[in-house]
């Protein structure tokens, strides 16, 4: 049954509000044998939105023990673990409110950020609720932002991290492609829309990897670990749009955190 224009508009507003996401340092430690002070920064992909079992004390940040930073800490027993990642964060939010645990003794830092700056929530809201042409135009606008504005914003975050934790190994993790093209989905976005969104994710990762490398940080590419587990794959580690639980739409599941992100952090760290 076709929804009314008012219902679609309300749903779009809900989707947009909820989708905000939600190299080595100067000295490297052997983290398999040394005591480690670990700080986890970033947006909803770092806090674990989509994985469930949220820590009520984290409020709207929606941090969870199922997120990859907490899983790494549980497996490696660092001497200290500060988890300040928060759903919805942009680069400016990381620098303004998440860096307080960093200091000269910090050994390891992980961060996933940039998707919200690039307009992830608005891109997905546009593509879900509007035409293919409008969707692709919005994706192209986001790509333009990645070329012109995002590099400078990432530089600001990375300089701030290095300034506060001069000896830490910093691991910058990227984002997965959302869709398996030619997959099992029989409704929803068109293949052209899915392809454009995937290409934008690749562009975001390339931009982030370049800035990370220029600061001497490691870049953790999660595209290979999520391959075969995209939306429309039949074995997805990402939530598709879910009007009954809108905040988890287009975020990794618990399996995506443990199977998609954790191995990449483990390898890079």
Secondary structure, DSSP 4 states (H G I P E B T S, - for coil): -PPPHHHHHHHHHHHHHH-------SS---TTTS--EEEEEESHHHHTTTS--B-GGGGGG--BTTSHHHHHHHHH--SEEEE---TT--HHHHHHHTGGG--TT--EEEEE--TTTTTHHHHHHHHHHS-HHHHHHHHHHHHHHIIIIIHHHHHHHHHHHHHH-TT-EEEEE-----B-TT-S--SSS-HHHHHHHHHHHHHHHHHHHHHHHHTT-EEE--HHHHTT-SBTSSS-SB----TTSGGGTTSB-HHIIIIIIHHHHHHH-
